[in-house]
Amino acid sequence: MKKGLLIALGVIVGLVVLWFVIFGGVYNKLVAGEESVSSAWAQVENVYQRRLDLVPNLVETVKAYAAHEKTTLQDVVEARSKISQMNVTDDLIADPDALTKFQQMQGQLSSALSRLMVVVERYPELKASQNFLALQTQLEGTENRITVERKRYNDAAREFNTTRRVFPNVLIANMMNFKAKAYFEADEAASKAPQVKF
């Protein structure tokens, strides 16, 4: 009887230890994945902030040459202002709707900046300005960085979401309240081919 009790107790202790080893490993993997997503998100915010910081200098430079292009300049300033007022928190990456809204606001700024660059084409002396050329180069580089960092964020989010969804991780993730991370998606306008007219 005692031997049977000891064996049963040993099996129970072994199962408890096994459970903690599995639980700890999965939990640590989920925490590491979530930290990777947060780090990638911080880089996305960093490059978007860099773009926001360049906009006032760009607007002031263009304003000096193209004073009568107030509507275009105002669109850029308003789009930047809306983004600056948005409350961006880490919760944004767990809420697909909030991320979509953030992305739409960034898209509005991108669109306004594109219109501004079209306006610039009408002013050869502005295009020749060293200050403007430096700002334009920085802005182009920033737009490329945004693309790269968004991809890195999506990769980290995909890896985390995959880890979170597989069995038995999904049980522990749900128990410990690890939420799936939202992805950056292409703008709706990107699904339509641009019309070129000559």
C-alpha positions in Angstrom: 0.0 0.0 0.0 2.8 2.4 0.9 4.7 1.6 -2.2 1.6 2.3 -4.4 1.1 5.6 -2.6 4.7 6.6 -3.2 4.5 5.7 -6.9 1.2 7.7 -7.2 2.7 10.6 -5.4 5.9 10.5 -7.6 3.7 10.4 -10.7 1.7 13.4 -9.5 4.9 15.4 -8.6 6.4 14.5 -12.0 3.3 15.7 -13.8 3.3 19.0 -11.8 7.0 19.5 -12.6 6.4 18.7 -16.3 3.5 21.1 -16.4 5.6 23.9 -14.9 8.4 23.3 -17.3 6.1 23.3 -20.3 4.1 26.3 -18.9 7.3 28.3 -18.2 8.8 27.6 -21.6 5.7 28.6 -23.4 5.1 31.7 -21.2 8.7 32.8 -21.7 8.4 32.3 -25.5 5.3 34.4 -25.6 6.9 37.2 -23.5 9.9 37.2 -25.8 7.7 37.4 -28.8 5.6 40.2 -27.4 8.8 42.1 -26.6 9.9 41.7 -30.2 6.6 43.1 -31.5 6.8 46.0 -29.0 10.4 46.7 -30.1 9.4 46.6 -33.8 6.5 48.9 -33.1 8.8 51.4 -31.3 10.9 51.5 -34.5 7.7 52.2 -36.6 6.8 55.0 -34.3 10.4 56.3 -34.5 10.5 56.6 -38.3 7.0 58.2 -38.3 8.2 60.7 -35.7 11.2 61.4 -37.9 8.8 62.2 -40.8 6.7 64.4 -38.6 9.8 66.3 -37.5 10.8 67.0 -41.1 7.4 68.3 -42.2 7.6 71.8 -40.6 11.0 72.4 -42.2 9.8 71.3 -45.6 6.6 73.4 -45.3 8.6 76.5 -44.3 11.0 76.0 -47.2 8.3 75.6 -49.8 6.3 78.5 -48.2 9.2 80.9 -48.9 9.0 80.0 -52.7 5.4 79.2 -53.2 3.3 81.5 -51.1 0.2 81.2 -53.2 0.1 77.4 -52.7 -1.6 77.8 -49.4 -4.2 75.0 -49.8 -1.5 72.3 -50.4 0.6 73.6 -47.5 -2.4 73.8 -45.2 -3.3 70.1 -46.1 0.2 69.0 -45.0 0.1 71.0 -41.8 -3.4 69.7 -40.9 -2.5 66.1 -41.6 0.6 66.4 -39.4 -1.4 68.1 -36.7 -4.0 65.3 -36.6 -1.3 62.7 -36.3 0.5 64.7 -33.5 -2.8 64.9 -31.6 -3.5 61.1 -31.8 -2.8 59.2 -28.6 -0.5 56.4 -29.7 -0.1 53.7 -27.1 1.1 50.1 -27.0 -2.5 49.1 -27.0 -2.8 50.3 -30.6 -1.0 47.1 -31.9 -3.6 44.9 -30.2 -6.5 46.7 -31.8 -6.9 46.3 -35.5 -9.4 49.2 -35.8 -7.1 51.6 -34.0 -4.2 50.5 -36.1 -6.3 51.0 -39.2 -7.2 54.5 -38.1 -3.5 55.3 -37.4 -2.6 54.0 -40.8 -5.3 56.1 -42.5 -4.0 59.2 -40.8 -0.4 58.4 -41.9 -1.8 57.8 -45.4 -3.4 61.3 -45.4 -0.1 62.8 -44.5 1.6 60.8 -47.3 -1.0 62.0 -49.8 -0.6 65.6 -48.7 3.2 65.3 -49.0 2.9 63.8 -52.5 0.7 66.7 -53.6 3.3 69.1 -52.1 6.0 67.4 -54.2 3.9 67.9 -57.3 3.5 71.6 -56.5 7.3 71.9 -56.1 7.7 70.8 -59.7 6.3 74.2 -60.7 9.1 76.1 -59.0 12.6 75.4 -60.5 14.3 77.8 -58.1 12.9 75.8 -55.2 14.0 72.5 -56.7 17.5 74.0 -57.0 17.5 75.2 -53.3 20.1 73.2 -51.3 17.9 73.4 -48.2 15.0 71.9 -50.1 17.0 69.2 -51.8 18.4 68.1 -48.4 14.9 68.0 -46.9 13.6 66.1 -49.9 16.4 63.6 -49.6 15.8 63.1 -45.9 12.0 62.7 -46.5 12.6 60.1 -49.2 14.9 58.2 -46.9 12.4 58.4 -44.1 9.6 57.0 -46.4 11.9 54.1 -47.3 12.6 53.5 -43.6 8.9 53.6 -42.8 8.4 50.8 -45.4 11.2 48.7 -43.9 10.1 49.2 -40.3 6.5 48.4 -41.1 7.7 45.1 -42.7 9.8 44.3 -39.7 6.9 45.0 -37.4 4.6 42.8 -39.5 7.2 40.0 -39.4 7.5 40.2 -35.6 3.6 40.3 -35.3 3.3 37.3 -37.6 5.9 35.3 -35.6 4.2 36.2 -32.3 0.7 35.5 -33.6 1.8 32.1 -35.0 3.5 31.2 -31.7 0.4 32.3 -29.8 -2.0 30.2 -31.9 -0.3 26.8 -31.9 -1.2 24.1 -29.4 -0.5 24.1 -26.4 0.6 27.7 -26.5 -2.9 28.9 -27.3 -4.1 27.6 -24.0 -1.5 29.4 -22.0 -1.7 32.5 -24.1 -5.5 32.7 -23.5 -5.0 32.0 -19.8 -2.3 34.7 -19.4 -4.2 37.2 -21.6 -1.7 37.5 -24.5 -3.6 39.2 -27.3 -3.0 38.8 -31.1 -1.2 41.7 -32.7 -2.6 43.7 -35.6 -0.8 44.0 -38.9 -0.2 47.0 -41.2 -2.1 46.5 -44.4 -1.9 48.1 -47.8 -3.9 51.3 -48.3 -7.2 50.7 -50.1 -6.0 53.0 -52.9 -3.0 50.6 -53.5 -5.4 47.9 -54.9 -6.2 50.2 -57.9 -3.8 50.7 -60.6 -2.9 54.4 -61.1 -4.3 56.1 -64.2 -1.6 57.6 -66.4 -2.8 60.3 -68.9 -0.7 62.0 -71.5 
